[in-house]
């Protein structure tokens, strides 16, 4: 059976309404986490099968596929798709679970 491992993890900071991050777009913030992961791990972005991101509140300006937009903003290959998991509780955990399942069933490697 295929073994799934987490190589590294980066998360965005937690902000508050009207706080220091209020002027930063969610897709720009998430793009920085992708860049950090690529830099820290040395993984070739062309090897990515897909990017999963959890987002518990997609409203207003970020009411679209924030995972895909962040892939493009991070400069990752345009062939890498992004899937946003919108769940009001545990969206990031569900995104990790979906990525692991994708690898387990042989639909992706990285």
Secondary structure, DSSP 8 states (H G I E B T S, - for coil): ----------------TTSTTTTS-HHHHHHHHHHHHHHHH---GGG--EEEEE-S---GGG-S-HHHHHHHHTT--TTSEEEEE--TTTHHHHHHHHHHHHHHTTS---
